[in-house]
Amino acid sequence: LSGYQRKKYVAKLAYVFIATNTTKLSDVVFGLDQCCELLGSNVYSEKFIAYMTLELLYHHANINDSIGRRATQQVKKDLASTDDDVVCLALNFLGVVGKSHEELTHELIHEVFQVLRSPTSAQILKKKSALAFLALLRNDSSILTQDVRRKHLWIQRIISLLDDSSNYRLMISVLPLIEFIAREVDSQACVKLIPQLSTILQNCIFAENRPADEFHRNQISSGIPDPWIVTKIVSILNFLICSPSSTSGEVTFSNIDQATLGKLRVCVTKVIEIGTRPAVDVIMRTIQNTILFSLINFASKLDPSVDAIASSVNALCSLLSSNETNTRYLTLDCLTKLCSINGKGARDEVRAYHIEQLFQILATERDSSIVRKLVDLLYTLTDVGNVQMIVNELLKYMTGSRQPDHHIRSDIAVKVAILTEKYAHDTNWYVVVTLKLLSLANASFNNDDIWQRLCQIVVNNESLHQLTSRHLVEYLYQPNMSEPLVKA
């Protein structure tokens, strides 16, 4: 066979494998030897077809058993090639299949690292080698941890790739590798990156105020930071700063220098301003929301000032009027986290200026997932001062013309029962509300605990006997009286 014929027939086998939904594997494996022949070819198109086909088949154990050793040797040879295109093909192959084969990890991890660390490697090779190294490391992270000296040297070399802060394309590939090392290998080795990552984050977010270098050229036209870099850096910082360390206790914002902390807070302020701009299209709005949610969730751990909390809350509440369901859901989720983590400051801001907006959404929203998130937020916002107002709104929703599904009814019923007992300063009101809750006919929630607790409280408080009995008699005259009230 000529190289062209071999390439053509292997491509046909790959097509058969794909078009039959991988069910014809046993019918195409006879072409593996020819595929290995193509793998050793010096013609790019032939080598490409071989790598592509092996990427499709390699995760099957019998394929690896048949040609695993031959393929590994050829990949090792291609990684040492002086042709960048050939090295790219080998790195692509490892990035796809390396995460599931320990043999590839132990045989080729050194070769991949040599491409990554080499000062003469082209940018495209460093990008691909970073992602291939990550795929191999995910398969077996002990390749770093078993040798302390190697671990420190290799991690230091990988971290140094961030020094080229103008090369944002390389940065996008290196950041996932650094995050994996921080989470799974050695978090303390990455803690020193916090000031550098904060600077990169600030440069990215304030790109529109900077010269149009390569790092910012693709962002200045829209005035929106690169969402991939922002979210990945925030994810790494969130782990390094807010997660406990096994060796030195918990790293918190109090351990960070004020200059770095100032950069992070400035970034939050800027992102809030960007997130509240009018968007020219859906894509821009999605990018704005992605950046806004990631930074505000992170900012909730910054212990910001009262003004910063108010700005965050107002920015989020402005998104509640969005026509996009996903945006409203994420906004409510973020508000709930903000109120839970920042405590009284965030809750007071929502109570004072946005509680009516939340009630309006509860009355009109048709998406059950959003209603569930909204109920969680209202539950977080409840205190002695507003418990009656919030409980009444929740009961109004349960008895409204648009009957919620039984899962939401159950969730609301449990929360109402907890809130009335926890915050009610008027026992008469507690009795009235609990009886109202139990009167909902055909309620699908588990209400045994509710009516039993009511009986316990009423029996032990003589002043409640007459009120409770009178209301029970009134409910007895109504049609379809619920079973829990009969039990009570």
CORSUL-V739681 format. One record per backbone hydrogen bond with DSSP energy under -1.0 kcal/mol. NH is the residue of the N-H (numbers start at 1). CO is the residue of the C=O. E is the energy in kcal/mol with one decimal. If there is no record, write none. Layout:
nh: <NH NH>
co: <CO CO>
e: <E E>
This chain:
nh: <6 7 8 9 10 11 12 13 14 15 16 17 18 19 20 21 22 23 27 28 29 31 32 35 36 37 38 39 40 41 47 48 49 50 51 52 53 54 55 56 57 58 60 64 65 66 67 68 71 72 73 74 75 76 77 78 79 81 87 88 89 90 91 92 93 94 95 96 97 98 100 101 105 106 107 108 109 112 113 114 115 116 117 118 121 126 127 128 129 130 131 132 133 134 135 136 137 138 140 143 144 145 146 151 152 153 154 155 156 157 158 159 160 161 162 163 165 167 168 171 172 173 174 175 178 179 180 181 182 183 184 185 186 190 193 194 197 198 199 200 201 202 203 204 205 206 207 209 210 213 217 219 220 223 230 231 232 233 234 235 236 237 238 239 240 241 242 243 245 251 255 256 261 262 263 264 265 266 267 268 269 270 271 272 273 274 275 276 277 285 286 287 288 289 290 291 292 293 294 295 296 297 298 299 300 301 302 309 310 311 312 313 314 315 316 317 318 319 320 322 328 329 330 331 332 333 334 335 336 337 338 339 340 341 342 347 348 349 350 351 352 353 354 358 359 360 361 362 363 364 365 371 372 373 374 375 376 377 378 379 380 381 387 390 391 392 393 394 395 396 397 398 399 403 409 410 411 412 413 414 415 416 417 418 419 420 421 422 423 424 430 431 432 433 434 435 436 437 438 439 443 447 451 452 453 454 455 456 457 458 459 460 461 464 465 468 469 470 471 472 473 474 475 476 477 478 486 487 488>
co: <2 3 4 5 6 7 8 9 10 11 12 13 14 15 16 18 17 20 24 25 25 28 29 31 32 33 34 35 36 38 43 44 45 46 47 48 49 50 51 52 53 54 57 60 61 62 63 64 67 68 69 70 71 72 73 74 75 78 83 84 85 86 87 88 89 90 91 92 93 94 97 98 101 102 103 104 105 108 109 110 111 112 113 114 118 122 123 124 125 126 127 128 129 130 131 132 133 134 136 140 141 141 142 147 148 149 150 151 152 153 154 155 156 158 159 160 163 164 166 167 168 169 170 171 174 175 176 177 178 179 180 181 181 187 190 191 193 194 195 196 197 198 199 200 201 202 204 206 207 211 213 216 216 219 226 227 228 229 230 231 232 233 234 235 236 237 238 239 249 243 252 253 257 258 259 260 261 262 263 264 265 266 267 268 269 270 271 272 274 281 282 283 284 285 286 287 288 289 290 291 292 293 294 295 296 298 299 305 306 307 308 309 310 311 312 313 314 316 317 319 324 325 326 327 328 329 330 331 332 333 334 335 336 337 338 343 344 345 346 347 348 349 350 354 355 356 357 358 359 360 361 367 368 369 370 371 372 373 374 375 376 377 383 386 387 388 389 390 391 392 393 394 395 401 405 406 407 408 409 410 411 412 413 414 415 416 417 418 419 420 426 427 428 429 430 431 432 433 434 435 440 445 447 448 449 450 451 452 453 454 455 456 458 461 462 464 465 466 467 468 469 470 471 472 473 475 482 483 484>
e: <-2.6 -2.4 -2.5 -2.6 -2.2 -2.2 -1.7 -2.0 -2.3 -2.0 -2.4 -2.3 -2.1 -3.4 -1.6 -1.7 -2.6 -1.6 -1.0 -1.5 -1.1 -1.9 -1.9 -1.9 -2.4 -1.7 -2.1 -1.9 -1.2 -1.7 -2.3 -2.8 -2.0 -1.9 -2.5 -2.7 -2.4 -2.4 -2.2 -1.2 -1.6 -2.8 -2.1 -1.7 -2.3 -1.5 -2.3 -1.9 -2.8 -2.4 -2.1 -1.9 -2.6 -2.4 -1.9 -2.6 -2.3 -1.5 -2.0 -2.4 -1.8 -1.9 -2.5 -2.7 -2.2 -2.0 -2.4 -1.7 -2.6 -2.0 -1.6 -1.1 -1.5 -2.5 -2.2 -2.4 -1.7 -2.4 -2.1 -2.0 -1.6 -2.0 -2.7 -1.5 -1.2 -2.0 -2.4 -2.2 -2.7 -2.1 -1.7 -2.5 -2.8 -1.8 -2.0 -2.2 -2.5 -2.3 -1.4 -1.3 -1.8 -1.3 -2.3 -2.6 -2.2 -2.3 -3.1 -2.5 -2.1 -2.0 -2.4 -2.8 -1.9 -1.2 -1.9 -1.7 -2.1 -1.7 -1.2 -1.8 -2.1 -1.0 -2.0 -2.5 -2.3 -2.5 -2.0 -2.1 -2.5 -2.3 -3.0 -1.7 -2.7 -1.2 -2.0 -2.0 -3.3 -2.2 -1.9 -2.3 -2.5 -2.3 -2.6 -2.2 -2.5 -2.4 -1.2 -1.4 -1.8 -2.3 -1.8 -1.8 -1.9 -1.8 -2.2 -2.4 -1.8 -2.6 -2.5 -2.0 -2.1 -2.9 -2.7 -1.6 -2.8 -2.8 -1.5 -1.3 -2.5 -1.0 -1.8 -1.3 -2.2 -2.6 -1.9 -2.1 -2.1 -2.3 -2.2 -1.9 -2.1 -2.4 -2.5 -2.1 -1.7 -2.4 -3.0 -1.1 -1.4 -2.0 -2.5 -2.3 -2.7 -2.6 -2.4 -2.3 -2.6 -2.9 -1.9 -2.3 -2.6 -2.3 -1.4 -3.0 -1.5 -1.8 -2.1 -2.2 -2.5 -2.4 -2.2 -2.7 -2.6 -2.4 -2.2 -2.8 -1.6 -1.6 -1.1 -1.7 -2.0 -2.4 -2.6 -2.3 -2.3 -2.3 -2.6 -2.7 -2.3 -2.0 -2.6 -2.7 -1.8 -2.8 -2.4 -2.1 -3.0 -1.6 -2.0 -2.8 -2.4 -1.8 -2.3 -1.7 -2.0 -2.2 -1.9 -2.2 -1.8 -1.2 -3.0 -2.0 -2.3 -1.7 -2.7 -2.5 -1.9 -2.1 -2.7 -2.4 -1.8 -1.8 -1.1 -2.4 -2.6 -2.3 -1.8 -2.2 -2.6 -2.2 -1.9 -2.0 -1.8 -1.1 -2.3 -2.3 -2.2 -2.9 -2.6 -2.2 -2.1 -3.0 -2.3 -2.2 -2.9 -2.7 -1.6 -2.4 -2.7 -1.2 -1.9 -2.2 -2.3 -2.7 -2.4 -2.5 -2.0 -2.4 -2.3 -1.3 -1.1 -1.1 -2.2 -2.1 -1.9 -2.1 -2.3 -2.1 -2.2 -2.7 -2.8 -1.3 -1.6 -1.9 -1.3 -2.3 -2.5 -2.4 -2.1 -2.3 -2.3 -1.9 -2.2 -1.8 -1.1 -1.2 -1.3 -2.3 -2.1>
